[in-house]
Amino acid sequence: MKFNVGTPDRIIRVVVGLVLIALAATHIVGVWGWIGVIPLLTGVFKFCPAYAIFGMSSCPMDKSNS
């Protein structure tokens, strides 16, 4: 699996995911808050299936291939 989520993107995904999960766990938001698992996992594993489908990447270019 090729990484396609860069560091700034990863940080945002993990933070948003954790916040949504925390809000859902404390019943501040409804069940939909558990959707935070998705950005959390994509941030942890550095891979986003949606990015792969659309051929996108937020990772910096590998300069060794130039």
CHARMM internal coordinates of N, CA and C (Angstrom, degrees):
IC EDIT
DIST 1 N 1 CA 1.4437
DIST 1 CA 1 C 1.5281
ANGL 1 N 1 CA 1 C 108.32
DIST 1 C 2 N 1.3159
ANGL 1 CA 1 C 2 N 116.81
DIHE 1 N 1 CA 1 C 2 N 125.70
DIST 2 N 2 CA 1.4569
ANGL 1 C 2 N 2 CA 122.57
DIHE 1 CA 1 C 2 N 2 CA -179.52
DIST 2 CA 2 C 1.5246
ANGL 2 N 2 CA 2 C 109.12
DIHE 1 C 2 N 2 CA 2 C -87.50
DIST 2 C 3 N 1.3230
ANGL 2 CA 2 C 3 N 117.07
DIHE 2 N 2 CA 2 C 3 N 134.26
DIST 3 N 3 CA 1.4665
ANGL 2 C 3 N 3 CA 120.88
DIHE 2 CA 2 C 3 N 3 CA 178.39
DIST 3 CA 3 C 1.5181
ANGL 3 N 3 CA 3 C 109.62
DIHE 2 C 3 N 3 CA 3 C -68.22
DIST 3 C 4 N 1.3382
ANGL 3 CA 3 C 4 N 117.31
DIHE 3 N 3 CA 3 C 4 N 138.81
DIST 4 N 4 CA 1.4531
ANGL 3 C 4 N 4 CA 120.10
DIHE 3 CA 3 C 4 N 4 CA 176.85
DIST 4 CA 4 C 1.5274
ANGL 4 N 4 CA 4 C 112.35
DIHE 3 C 4 N 4 CA 4 C -137.63
DIST 4 C 5 N 1.3352
ANGL 4 CA 4 C 5 N 117.20
DIHE 4 N 4 CA 4 C 5 N 15.14
DIST 5 N 5 CA 1.4593
ANGL 4 C 5 N 5 CA 121.91
DIHE 4 CA 4 C 5 N 5 CA 177.82
DIST 5 CA 5 C 1.5225
ANGL 5 N 5 CA 5 C 108.04
DIHE 4 C 5 N 5 CA 5 C -121.80
DIST 5 C 6 N 1.3327
ANGL 5 CA 5 C 6 N 116.35
DIHE 5 N 5 CA 5 C 6 N 116.35
DIST 6 N 6 CA 1.4556
ANGL 5 C 6 N 6 CA 122.28
DIHE 5 CA 5 C 6 N 6 CA -178.72
DIST 6 CA 6 C 1.5211
ANGL 6 N 6 CA 6 C 112.71
DIHE 5 C 6 N 6 CA 6 C -78.04
DIST 6 C 7 N 1.3137
ANGL 6 CA 6 C 7 N 116.58
DIHE 6 N 6 CA 6 C 7 N 173.34
DIST 7 N 7 CA 1.4646
ANGL 6 C 7 N 7 CA 122.48
DIHE 6 CA 6 C 7 N 7 CA -174.07
DIST 7 CA 7 C 1.5265
ANGL 7 N 7 CA 7 C 114.04
DIHE 6 C 7 N 7 CA 7 C -60.70
DIST 7 C 8 N 1.3380
ANGL 7 CA 7 C 8 N 120.57
DIHE 7 N 7 CA 7 C 8 N -50.36
DIST 8 N 8 CA 1.4708
ANGL 7 C 8 N 8 CA 118.37
DIHE 7 CA 7 C 8 N 8 CA 179.73
DIST 8 CA 8 C 1.5402
ANGL 8 N 8 CA 8 C 111.64
DIHE 7 C 8 N 8 CA 8 C -61.64
DIST 8 C 9 N 1.3132
ANGL 8 CA 8 C 9 N 116.17
DIHE 8 N 8 CA 8 C 9 N -40.59
DIST 9 N 9 CA 1.4622
ANGL 8 C 9 N 9 CA 122.31
DIHE 8 CA 8 C 9 N 9 CA 178.28
DIST 9 CA 9 C 1.5302
ANGL 9 N 9 CA 9 C 109.99
DIHE 8 C 9 N 9 CA 9 C -62.62
DIST 9 C 10 N 1.3265
ANGL 9 CA 9 C 10 N 116.23
DIHE 9 N 9 CA 9 C 10 N -41.84
DIST 10 N 10 CA 1.4762
ANGL 9 C 10 N 10 CA 121.55
DIHE 9 CA 9 C 10 N 10 CA 178.72
DIST 10 CA 10 C 1.5123
ANGL 10 N 10 CA 10 C 111.65
DIHE 9 C 10 N 10 CA 10 C -60.08
DIST 10 C 11 N 1.3233
ANGL 10 CA 10 C 11 N 116.20
DIHE 10 N 10 CA 10 C 11 N -47.47
DIST 11 N 11 CA 1.4633
ANGL 10 C 11 N 11 CA 121.38
DIHE 10 CA 10 C 11 N 11 CA -178.26
DIST 11 CA 11 C 1.5248
ANGL 11 N 11 CA 11 C 110.42
DIHE 10 C 11 N 11 CA 11 C -59.76
DIST 11 C 12 N 1.3286
ANGL 11 CA 11 C 12 N 116.40
DIHE 11 N 11 CA 11 C 12 N -45.66
DIST 12 N 12 CA 1.4654
ANGL 11 C 12 N 12 CA 120.77
DIHE 11 CA 11 C 12 N 12 CA 179.97
DIST 12 CA 12 C 1.5214
ANGL 12 N 12 CA 12 C 110.51
DIHE 11 C 12 N 12 CA 12 C -62.63
DIST 12 C 13 N 1.3301
ANGL 12 CA 12 C 13 N 116.98
DIHE 12 N 12 CA 12 C 13 N -44.82
DIST 13 N 13 CA 1.4714
ANGL 12 C 13 N 13 CA 120.68
DIHE 12 CA 12 C 13 N 13 CA -179.27
DIST 13 CA 13 C 1.5282
ANGL 13 N 13 CA 13 C 111.72
DIHE 12 C 13 N 13 CA 13 C -62.12
DIST 13 C 14 N 1.3297
ANGL 13 CA 13 C 14 N 117.52
DIHE 13 N 13 CA 13 C 14 N -44.41
DIST 14 N 14 CA 1.4639
ANGL 13 C 14 N 14 CA 121.17
DIHE 13 CA 13 C 14 N 14 CA -178.44
DIST 14 CA 14 C 1.5335
ANGL 14 N 14 CA 14 C 110.07
DIHE 13 C 14 N 14 CA 14 C -65.48
DIST 14 C 15 N 1.3230
ANGL 14 CA 14 C 15 N 117.37
DIHE 14 N 14 CA 14 C 15 N -44.66
DIST 15 N 15 CA 1.4666
ANGL 14 C 15 N 15 CA 120.69
DIHE 14 CA 14 C 15 N 15 CA -179.13
DIST 15 CA 15 C 1.5254
ANGL 15 N 15 CA 15 C 110.64
DIHE 14 C 15 N 15 CA 15 C -64.20
DIST 15 C 16 N 1.3309
ANGL 15 CA 15 C 16 N 117.31
DIHE 15 N 15 CA 15 C 16 N -47.99
DIST 16 N 16 CA 1.4671
ANGL 15 C 16 N 16 CA 120.77
DIHE 15 CA 15 C 16 N 16 CA 179.68
DIST 16 CA 16 C 1.5289
ANGL 16 N 16 CA 16 C 110.38
DIHE 15 C 16 N 16 CA 16 C -61.63
DIST 16 C 17 N 1.3154
ANGL 16 CA 16 C 17 N 116.68
DIHE 16 N 16 CA 16 C 17 N -43.44
DIST 17 N 17 CA 1.4541
ANGL 16 C 17 N 17 CA 120.51
DIHE 16 CA 16 C 17 N 17 CA 179.02
DIST 17 CA 17 C 1.5183
ANGL 17 N 17 CA 17 C 112.41
DIHE 16 C 17 N 17 CA 17 C -60.59
DIST 17 C 18 N 1.3215
ANGL 17 CA 17 C 18 N 116.68
DIHE 17 N 17 CA 17 C 18 N -46.61
DIST 18 N 18 CA 1.4676
ANGL 17 C 18 N 18 CA 120.43
DIHE 17 CA 17 C 18 N 18 CA 179.83
DIST 18 CA 18 C 1.5295
ANGL 18 N 18 CA 18 C 111.91
DIHE 17 C 18 N 18 CA 18 C -64.62
DIST 18 C 19 N 1.3283
ANGL 18 CA 18 C 19 N 116.77
DIHE 18 N 18 CA 18 C 19 N -39.83
DIST 19 N 19 CA 1.4706
ANGL 18 C 19 N 19 CA 120.19
DIHE 18 CA 18 C 19 N 19 CA 178.47
DIST 19 CA 19 C 1.5204
ANGL 19 N 19 CA 19 C 110.62
DIHE 18 C 19 N 19 CA 19 C -63.38
DIST 19 C 20 N 1.3304
ANGL 19 CA 19 C 20 N 117.48
DIHE 19 N 19 CA 19 C 20 N -46.72
DIST 20 N 20 CA 1.4657
ANGL 19 C 20 N 20 CA 120.36
DIHE 19 CA 19 C 20 N 20 CA 179.69
DIST 20 CA 20 C 1.5330
ANGL 20 N 20 CA 20 C 111.66
DIHE 19 C 20 N 20 CA 20 C -61.89
DIST 20 C 21 N 1.3204
ANGL 20 CA 20 C 21 N 116.31
DIHE 20 N 20 CA 20 C 21 N -42.75
DIST 21 N 21 CA 1.4678
ANGL 20 C 21 N 21 CA 119.88
DIHE 20 CA 20 C 21 N 21 CA 179.20
DIST 21 CA 21 C 1.5256
ANGL 21 N 21 CA 21 C 110.65
DIHE 20 C 21 N 21 CA 21 C -64.22
DIST 21 C 22 N 1.3204
ANGL 21 CA 21 C 22 N 116.87
DIHE 21 N 21 CA 21 C 22 N -42.23
DIST 22 N 22 CA 1.4673
ANGL 21 C 22 N 22 CA 120.68
DIHE 21 CA 21 C 22 N 22 CA 179.22
DIST 22 CA 22 C 1.5288
ANGL 22 N 22 CA 22 C 110.79
DIHE 21 C 22 N 22 CA 22 C -63.57
DIST 22 C 23 N 1.3258
ANGL 22 CA 22 C 23 N 116.84
DIHE 22 N 22 CA 22 C 23 N -42.01
DIST 23 N 23 CA 1.4625
ANGL 22 C 23 N 23 CA 120.24
DIHE 22 CA 22 C 23 N 23 CA 178.54
DIST 23 CA 23 C 1.5213
ANGL 23 N 23 CA 23 C 111.76
DIHE 22 C 23 N 23 CA 23 C -64.51
DIST 23 C 24 N 1.3253
ANGL 23 CA 23 C 24 N 116.65
DIHE 23 N 23 CA 23 C 24 N -38.56
DIST 24 N 24 CA 1.4687
ANGL 23 C 24 N 24 CA 120.39
DIHE 23 CA 23 C 24 N 24 CA 178.60
DIST 24 CA 24 C 1.5290
ANGL 24 N 24 CA 24 C 110.29
DIHE 23 C 24 N 24 CA 24 C -70.12
DIST 24 C 25 N 1.3134
ANGL 24 CA 24 C 25 N 117.08
DIHE 24 N 24 CA 24 C 25 N -39.45
DIST 25 N 25 CA 1.4674
ANGL 24 C 25 N 25 CA 120.58
DIHE 24 CA 24 C 25 N 25 CA -177.87
DIST 25 CA 25 C 1.5299
ANGL 25 N 25 CA 25 C 111.83
DIHE 24 C 25 N 25 CA 25 C -68.15
DIST 25 C 26 N 1.3239
ANGL 25 CA 25 C 26 N 116.80
DIHE 25 N 25 CA 25 C 26 N -28.86
DIST 26 N 26 CA 1.4706
ANGL 25 C 26 N 26 CA 120.56
DIHE 25 CA 25 C 26 N 26 CA 179.73
DIST 26 CA 26 C 1.5273
ANGL 26 N 26 CA 26 C 112.13
DIHE 25 C 26 N 26 CA 26 C -95.85
DIST 26 C 27 N 1.3179
ANGL 26 CA 26 C 27 N 117.31
DIHE 26 N 26 CA 26 C 27 N 8.50
DIST 27 N 27 CA 1.4643
ANGL 26 C 27 N 27 CA 124.43
DIHE 26 CA 26 C 27 N 27 CA 177.13
DIST 27 CA 27 C 1.5234
ANGL 27 N 27 CA 27 C 113.64
DIHE 26 C 27 N 27 CA 27 C 62.53
DIST 27 C 28 N 1.3248
ANGL 27 CA 27 C 28 N 117.22
DIHE 27 N 27 CA 27 C 28 N 25.15
DIST 28 N 28 CA 1.4663
ANGL 27 C 28 N 28 CA 120.72
DIHE 27 CA 27 C 28 N 28 CA 175.57
DIST 28 CA 28 C 1.5226
ANGL 28 N 28 CA 28 C 109.53
DIHE 27 C 28 N 28 CA 28 C -77.54
DIST 28 C 29 N 1.3112
ANGL 28 CA 28 C 29 N 116.23
DIHE 28 N 28 CA 28 C 29 N -37.52
DIST 29 N 29 CA 1.4640
ANGL 28 C 29 N 29 CA 121.48
DIHE 28 CA 28 C 29 N 29 CA 173.08
DIST 29 CA 29 C 1.5238
ANGL 29 N 29 CA 29 C 107.46
DIHE 28 C 29 N 29 CA 29 C -116.26
DIST 29 C 30 N 1.2917
ANGL 29 CA 29 C 30 N 115.72
DIHE 29 N 29 CA 29 C 30 N 169.10
DIST 30 N 30 CA 1.4613
ANGL 29 C 30 N 30 CA 119.65
DIHE 29 CA 29 C 30 N 30 CA -178.71
DIST 30 CA 30 C 1.5210
ANGL 30 N 30 CA 30 C 112.72
DIHE 29 C 30 N 30 CA 30 C -75.45
DIST 30 C 31 N 1.2948
ANGL 30 CA 30 C 31 N 113.85
DIHE 30 N 30 CA 30 C 31 N -166.79
DIST 31 N 31 CA 1.4616
ANGL 30 C 31 N 31 CA 122.24
DIHE 30 CA 30 C 31 N 31 CA -178.66
DIST 31 CA 31 C 1.5287
ANGL 31 N 31 CA 31 C 111.26
DIHE 30 C 31 N 31 CA 31 C -60.38
DIST 31 C 32 N 1.3313
ANGL 31 CA 31 C 32 N 116.94
DIHE 31 N 31 CA 31 C 32 N -28.06
DIST 32 N 32 CA 1.4626
ANGL 31 C 32 N 32 CA 120.12
DIHE 31 CA 31 C 32 N 32 CA -178.54
DIST 32 CA 32 C 1.5382
ANGL 32 N 32 CA 32 C 112.01
DIHE 31 C 32 N 32 CA 32 C -59.19
DIST 32 C 33 N 1.3048
ANGL 32 CA 32 C 33 N 118.29
DIHE 32 N 32 CA 32 C 33 N -20.15
DIST 33 N 33 CA 1.4646
ANGL 32 C 33 N 33 CA 121.33
DIHE 32 CA 32 C 33 N 33 CA 179.46
DIST 33 CA 33 C 1.5225
ANGL 33 N 33 CA 33 C 113.28
DIHE 32 C 33 N 33 CA 33 C -62.72
DIST 33 C 34 N 1.3300
ANGL 33 CA 33 C 34 N 116.01
DIHE 33 N 33 CA 33 C 34 N -22.17
DIST 34 N 34 CA 1.4713
ANGL 33 C 34 N 34 CA 119.56
DIHE 33 CA 33 C 34 N 34 CA 178.79
DIST 34 CA 34 C 1.5208
ANGL 34 N 34 CA 34 C 111.50
DIHE 33 C 34 N 34 CA 34 C -69.38
DIST 34 C 35 N 1.3348
ANGL 34 CA 34 C 35 N 117.46
DIHE 34 N 34 CA 34 C 35 N -8.64
DIST 35 N 35 CA 1.4647
ANGL 34 C 35 N 35 CA 120.67
DIHE 34 CA 34 C 35 N 35 CA 174.81
DIST 35 CA 35 C 1.5428
ANGL 35 N 35 CA 35 C 109.64
DIHE 34 C 35 N 35 CA 35 C -62.53
DIST 35 C 36 N 1.3257
ANGL 35 CA 35 C 36 N 116.48
DIHE 35 N 35 CA 35 C 36 N -15.32
DIST 36 N 36 CA 1.4615
ANGL 35 C 36 N 36 CA 121.75
DIHE 35 CA 35 C 36 N 36 CA 177.06
DIST 36 CA 36 C 1.5147
ANGL 36 N 36 CA 36 C 113.31
DIHE 35 C 36 N 36 CA 36 C -60.95
DIST 36 C 37 N 1.3155
ANGL 36 CA 36 C 37 N 117.31
DIHE 36 N 36 CA 36 C 37 N -15.54
DIST 37 N 37 CA 1.4679
ANGL 36 C 37 N 37 CA 120.86
DIHE 36 CA 36 C 37 N 37 CA 176.75
DIST 37 CA 37 C 1.5343
ANGL 37 N 37 CA 37 C 109.87
DIHE 36 C 37 N 37 CA 37 C -63.02
DIST 37 C 38 N 1.3194
ANGL 37 CA 37 C 38 N 117.09
DIHE 37 N 37 CA 37 C 38 N -34.37
DIST 38 N 38 CA 1.4717
ANGL 37 C 38 N 38 CA 120.28
DIHE 37 CA 37 C 38 N 38 CA -176.83
DIST 38 CA 38 C 1.5251
ANGL 38 N 38 CA 38 C 111.67
DIHE 37 C 38 N 38 CA 38 C -66.39
DIST 38 C 39 N 1.3403
ANGL 38 CA 38 C 39 N 120.06
DIHE 38 N 38 CA 38 C 39 N -54.69
DIST 39 N 39 CA 1.4729
ANGL 38 C 39 N 39 CA 117.34
DIHE 38 CA 38 C 39 N 39 CA 177.78
DIST 39 CA 39 C 1.5260
ANGL 39 N 39 CA 39 C 113.00
DIHE 38 C 39 N 39 CA 39 C -63.32
DIST 39 C 40 N 1.3303
ANGL 39 CA 39 C 40 N 116.71
DIHE 39 N 39 CA 39 C 40 N -31.86
DIST 40 N 40 CA 1.4635
ANGL 39 C 40 N 40 CA 119.48
DIHE 39 CA 39 C 40 N 40 CA 177.69
DIST 40 CA 40 C 1.5239
ANGL 40 N 40 CA 40 C 110.79
DIHE 39 C 40 N 40 CA 40 C -61.89
DIST 40 C 41 N 1.3185
ANGL 40 CA 40 C 41 N 117.08
DIHE 40 N 40 CA 40 C 41 N -48.97
DIST 41 N 41 CA 1.4702
ANGL 40 C 41 N 41 CA 120.53
DIHE 40 CA 40 C 41 N 41 CA -179.29
DIST 41 CA 41 C 1.5284
ANGL 41 N 41 CA 41 C 112.50
DIHE 40 C 41 N 41 CA 41 C -66.45
DIST 41 C 42 N 1.3400
ANGL 41 CA 41 C 42 N 117.14
DIHE 41 N 41 CA 41 C 42 N -39.86
DIST 42 N 42 CA 1.4676
ANGL 41 C 42 N 42 CA 118.59
DIHE 41 CA 41 C 42 N 42 CA 179.25
DIST 42 CA 42 C 1.5290
ANGL 42 N 42 CA 42 C 110.70
DIHE 41 C 42 N 42 CA 42 C -66.38
DIST 42 C 43 N 1.3233
ANGL 42 CA 42 C 43 N 117.12
DIHE 42 N 42 CA 42 C 43 N -32.16
DIST 43 N 43 CA 1.4590
ANGL 42 C 43 N 43 CA 120.24
DIHE 42 CA 42 C 43 N 43 CA 176.35
DIST 43 CA 43 C 1.5120
ANGL 43 N 43 CA 43 C 112.55
DIHE 42 C 43 N 43 CA 43 C -72.39
DIST 43 C 44 N 1.3083
ANGL 43 CA 43 C 44 N 117.00
DIHE 43 N 43 CA 43 C 44 N -40.95
DIST 44 N 44 CA 1.4717
ANGL 43 C 44 N 44 CA 121.49
DIHE 43 CA 43 C 44 N 44 CA -179.25
DIST 44 CA 44 C 1.5299
ANGL 44 N 44 CA 44 C 111.01
DIHE 43 C 44 N 44 CA 44 C -67.11
DIST 44 C 45 N 1.3317
ANGL 44 CA 44 C 45 N 116.98
DIHE 44 N 44 CA 44 C 45 N -43.15
DIST 45 N 45 CA 1.4631
ANGL 44 C 45 N 45 CA 120.58
DIHE 44 CA 44 C 45 N 45 CA -176.85
DIST 45 CA 45 C 1.5270
ANGL 45 N 45 CA 45 C 114.26
DIHE 44 C 45 N 45 CA 45 C -89.47
DIST 45 C 46 N 1.3355
ANGL 45 CA 45 C 46 N 117.73
DIHE 45 N 45 CA 45 C 46 N -1.58
DIST 46 N 46 CA 1.4678
ANGL 45 C 46 N 46 CA 123.55
DIHE 45 CA 45 C 46 N 46 CA 178.29
DIST 46 CA 46 C 1.5289
ANGL 46 N 46 CA 46 C 112.67
DIHE 45 C 46 N 46 CA 46 C 58.62
DIST 46 C 47 N 1.3166
ANGL 46 CA 46 C 47 N 117.09
DIHE 46 N 46 CA 46 C 47 N 26.11
DIST 47 N 47 CA 1.4593
ANGL 46 C 47 N 47 CA 120.91
DIHE 46 CA 46 C 47 N 47 CA -178.43
DIST 47 CA 47 C 1.5191
ANGL 47 N 47 CA 47 C 109.59
DIHE 46 C 47 N 47 CA 47 C -138.67
DIST 47 C 48 N 1.3271
ANGL 47 CA 47 C 48 N 116.28
DIHE 47 N 47 CA 47 C 48 N 129.27
DIST 48 N 48 CA 1.4530
ANGL 47 C 48 N 48 CA 121.85
DIHE 47 CA 47 C 48 N 48 CA 178.13
DIST 48 CA 48 C 1.5306
ANGL 48 N 48 CA 48 C 108.37
DIHE 47 C 48 N 48 CA 48 C -119.91
DIST 48 C 49 N 1.3303
ANGL 48 CA 48 C 49 N 118.06
DIHE 48 N 48 CA 48 C 49 N 116.18
DIST 49 N 49 CA 1.4632
ANGL 48 C 49 N 49 CA 120.44
DIHE 48 CA 48 C 49 N 49 CA 179.76
DIST 49 CA 49 C 1.5295
ANGL 49 N 49 CA 49 C 113.08
DIHE 48 C 49 N 49 CA 49 C -58.89
DIST 49 C 50 N 1.3233
ANGL 49 CA 49 C 50 N 117.89
DIHE 49 N 49 CA 49 C 50 N -35.88
DIST 50 N 50 CA 1.4678
ANGL 49 C 50 N 50 CA 120.64
DIHE 49 CA 49 C 50 N 50 CA 178.91
DIST 50 CA 50 C 1.5324
ANGL 50 N 50 CA 50 C 110.44
DIHE 49 C 50 N 50 CA 50 C -64.34
DIST 50 C 51 N 1.3289
ANGL 50 CA 50 C 51 N 117.34
DIHE 50 N 50 CA 50 C 51 N -41.09
DIST 51 N 51 CA 1.4681
ANGL 50 C 51 N 51 CA 120.44
DIHE 50 CA 50 C 51 N 51 CA 176.14
DIST 51 CA 51 C 1.5251
ANGL 51 N 51 CA 51 C 109.79
DIHE 50 C 51 N 51 CA 51 C -60.73
DIST 51 C 52 N 1.3139
ANGL 51 CA 51 C 52 N 117.21
DIHE 51 N 51 CA 51 C 52 N -41.96
DIST 52 N 52 CA 1.4689
ANGL 51 C 52 N 52 CA 121.15
DIHE 51 CA 51 C 52 N 52 CA -179.04
DIST 52 CA 52 C 1.5317
ANGL 52 N 52 CA 52 C 110.69
DIHE 51 C 52 N 52 CA 52 C -63.31
DIST 52 C 53 N 1.3216
ANGL 52 CA 52 C 53 N 117.54
DIHE 52 N 52 CA 52 C 53 N -43.09
DIST 53 N 53 CA 1.4652
ANGL 52 C 53 N 53 CA 121.59
DIHE 52 CA 52 C 53 N 53 CA -179.77
DIST 53 CA 53 C 1.5254
ANGL 53 N 53 CA 53 C 111.03
DIHE 52 C 53 N 53 CA 53 C -60.86
DIST 53 C 54 N 1.3358
ANGL 53 CA 53 C 54 N 116.37
DIHE 53 N 53 CA 53 C 54 N -42.57
DIST 54 N 54 CA 1.4648
ANGL 53 C 54 N 54 CA 120.50
DIHE 53 CA 53 C 54 N 54 CA -177.09
DIST 54 CA 54 C 1.5210
ANGL 54 N 54 CA 54 C 113.45
DIHE 53 C 54 N 54 CA 54 C -92.36
DIST 54 C 55 N 1.3230
ANGL 54 CA 54 C 55 N 117.91
DIHE 54 N 54 CA 54 C 55 N 3.97
DIST 55 N 55 CA 1.4628
ANGL 54 C 55 N 55 CA 121.90
DIHE 54 CA 54 C 55 N 55 CA 177.64
DIST 55 CA 55 C 1.5169
ANGL 55 N 55 CA 55 C 113.62
DIHE 54 C 55 N 55 CA 55 C 69.56
DIST 55 C 56 N 1.3082
ANGL 55 CA 55 C 56 N 116.78
DIHE 55 N 55 CA 55 C 56 N 29.36
DIST 56 N 56 CA 1.4615
ANGL 55 C 56 N 56 CA 121.30
DIHE 55 CA 55 C 56 N 56 CA -178.39
DIST 56 CA 56 C 1.5234
ANGL 56 N 56 CA 56 C 110.63
DIHE 55 C 56 N 56 CA 56 C -99.84
DIST 56 C 57 N 1.3254
ANGL 56 CA 56 C 57 N 115.89
DIHE 56 N 56 CA 56 C 57 N 164.06
DIST 57 N 57 CA 1.4502
ANGL 56 C 57 N 57 CA 121.83
DIHE 56 CA 56 C 57 N 57 CA 175.05
DIST 57 CA 57 C 1.5218
ANGL 57 N 57 CA 57 C 108.91
DIHE 56 C 57 N 57 CA 57 C -160.98
DIST 57 C 58 N 1.3204
ANGL 57 CA 57 C 58 N 117.12
DIHE 57 N 57 CA 57 C 58 N 140.84
DIST 58 N 58 CA 1.4566
ANGL 57 C 58 N 58 CA 120.54
DIHE 57 CA 57 C 58 N 58 CA 174.98
DIST 58 CA 58 C 1.5279
ANGL 58 N 58 CA 58 C 110.17
DIHE 57 C 58 N 58 CA 58 C -108.34
DIST 58 C 59 N 1.3337
ANGL 58 CA 58 C 59 N 116.08
DIHE 58 N 58 CA 58 C 59 N 8.27
DIST 59 N 59 CA 1.4612
ANGL 58 C 59 N 59 CA 121.18
DIHE 58 CA 58 C 59 N 59 CA 176.10
DIST 59 CA 59 C 1.5228
ANGL 59 N 59 CA 59 C 109.29
DIHE 58 C 59 N 59 CA 59 C -78.29
DIST 59 C 60 N 1.3293
ANGL 59 CA 59 C 60 N 116.71
DIHE 59 N 59 CA 59 C 60 N 144.99
DIST 60 N 60 CA 1.4590
ANGL 59 C 60 N 60 CA 118.82
DIHE 59 CA 59 C 60 N 60 CA 175.84
DIST 60 CA 60 C 1.5318
ANGL 60 N 60 CA 60 C 110.86
DIHE 59 C 60 N 60 CA 60 C -65.96
DIST 60 C 61 N 1.3053
ANGL 60 CA 60 C 61 N 116.05
DIHE 60 N 60 CA 60 C 61 N 153.15
DIST 61 N 61 CA 1.4676
ANGL 60 C 61 N 61 CA 121.60
DIHE 60 CA 60 C 61 N 61 CA 179.70
DIST 61 CA 61 C 1.5256
ANGL 61 N 61 CA 61 C 109.50
DIHE 60 C 61 N 61 CA 61 C -66.87
DIST 61 C 62 N 1.3299
ANGL 61 CA 61 C 62 N 115.88
DIHE 61 N 61 CA 61 C 62 N 140.65
DIST 62 N 62 CA 1.4557
ANGL 61 C 62 N 62 CA 122.21
DIHE 61 CA 61 C 62 N 62 CA 176.92
DIST 62 CA 62 C 1.5199
ANGL 62 N 62 CA 62 C 108.35
DIHE 61 C 62 N 62 CA 62 C -79.51
DIST 62 C 63 N 1.3315
ANGL 62 CA 62 C 63 N 117.75
DIHE 62 N 62 CA 62 C 63 N 112.11
DIST 63 N 63 CA 1.4621
ANGL 62 C 63 N 63 CA 122.67
DIHE 62 CA 62 C 63 N 63 CA -174.63
DIST 63 CA 63 C 1.5314
ANGL 63 N 63 CA 63 C 112.42
DIHE 62 C 63 N 63 CA 63 C -73.66
DIST 63 C 64 N 1.3295
ANGL 63 CA 63 C 64 N 118.52
DIHE 63 N 63 CA 63 C 64 N -13.82
DIST 64 N 64 CA 1.4565
ANGL 63 C 64 N 64 CA 120.40
DIHE 63 CA 63 C 64 N 64 CA -179.03
DIST 64 CA 64 C 1.5193
ANGL 64 N 64 CA 64 C 111.90
DIHE 63 C 64 N 64 CA 64 C -73.46
DIST 64 C 65 N 1.3336
ANGL 64 CA 64 C 65 N 118.12
DIHE 64 N 64 CA 64 C 65 N -18.84
DIST 65 N 65 CA 1.4616
ANGL 64 C 65 N 65 CA 121.31
DIHE 64 CA 64 C 65 N 65 CA 178.75
DIST 65 CA 65 C 1.5145
ANGL 65 N 65 CA 65 C 113.66
DIHE 64 C 65 N 65 CA 65 C -85.99
DIST 65 C 66 N 1.3584
ANGL 65 CA 65 C 66 N 117.62
DIHE 65 N 65 CA 65 C 66 N -8.66
DIST 66 N 66 CA 1.4646
ANGL 65 C 66 N 66 CA 120.59
DIHE 65 CA 65 C 66 N 66 CA -176.97
DIST 66 CA 66 C 1.4958
ANGL 66 N 66 CA 66 C 112.34
DIHE 65 C 66 N 66 CA 66 C -78.84
END
COOR INIT
IC SEED 1 N 1 CA 1 C
IC BUILD
